[in-house]
Amino acid sequence: MYDYFQGKIVEKNPAYVVLDCHGIGYVLNISINTFDKIQSSGECKLYAHQAIREDAHVLYGFADQGERLMFRDLISVSGVGAATARVMLSSLSPNDVQNAIMSGDVSRLKAVKGIGEKTAQRIIVDLKGKMGKGDFGGASILLGAHNNLRSEALNALETLGFARNAAEKAVDKIVREEGNSISLEELVKRVLKNF
């Protein structure tokens, strides 16, 4: 499994980027959001997701971990494949998708090409619990600057044997209360005290 690729941009267009990583060229499919965030040339770091199918191994690249997290959440929904998730993240920012899910805004999701009413409803039902509860001011915790802290804490808790869903709820609650002032070590300790 690949976590990220860092290298020189050889080719860039709205659909994909070719990165030269120490003499090997990797093609990473990207969204319009990622396309807008990366430079036309020079060094680039893209967080990766690898999809293995019968006929191909496909790499997807994301400018930040928040977009990759949203992509992975979207493809976990039955009927939403990687191509559909990429179209969604090209049409809406990860925060827009999250806000639509949390508010139950079916029409906002239906506005994306290839998303019908049933798929939009399924996305909302399946992912609303993952997006956290509460006001939208706290929604950026999942996809904003705190994403590294959140994902590292969740990885640590899963390694310790805790269920992902319970860990997510506990981590999100503490991050909402403390904001960016809490350290990873303190966050994990507080979650462990609450279990």
Secondary structure by P-SEA (a helix, b strand, c coil): cccccccccccccccccccccccbbbbbbbcaaaaaacccccbbbbbbbbbbccccbbbbbbccaaaaaaaaaaaacccccaaaaaaaaaaccaaaaaaaaaacccccccccccccaaaaaaaaaacccccccccccccccccccaaaaaaaaaaaaaaacccaaaaaaaaaaaaaaccccccaaaaaaaaaaac
